[in-house]
Amino acid sequence: MFQIESISDEEGNDLSKEVDQGVHYPNLDALEEDLKSIFGEDVTFEVEGYDD
């Protein structure tokens, strides 16, 4: 399980207020589903500090 600590766009703008940082994700698929529901289907993401 993991949580989002912070999130930013490719320009470095802080988007952390757009997500619920209290949500625990069991895997990257669950994270992707949540991010797509917030930011749209064409969202891409890069995860730092996650070990599968």
N, C-alpha and C positions, 0 to 999 in steps of 0.2 A: 504494500500500500504506500502511496505517496500523495503529497499535496503540492499545489502550485505555490511557490514562494514569491515569485514575481513573474511578470510577463510584459514583454515590450514588442513593439513592431520593428520592422527592419530599419527604420530611421532612429530607433532608440527611444521612442516615446513610451512612457510608462502606461500600460494598459491594465495594471493590477486591479484597479477599481471596477473593471468590467467583469471580473470573475469572482466567484465565491471561494476565497482561499481556504475555507474550512472543509471543503469537500475532499474526501479521501478517494483516490482512484486505485482500483485493483490492477490496472494494466494500461498500456498506451492506447488501446482501442477505445476504452471508456473515456480517456482524456480527449482523444480526437473527436469522438461523438459530441462531447460537451462543448468543445471549442467550435465545432461546426454549427452547433445550435446558437451560439453567441455571435460568432463572427461571419458566418456564412459557409456554404458548402465548398468554396474554393480556398479555404484557409490551409496554410501549411505551417508546420511548426518544427522546432528543433528543441530537443530536451537536453539539459545539462545536468549531470550528477545523478542519473538514473541507471541502475544496474538491473537488467532484465532478469 
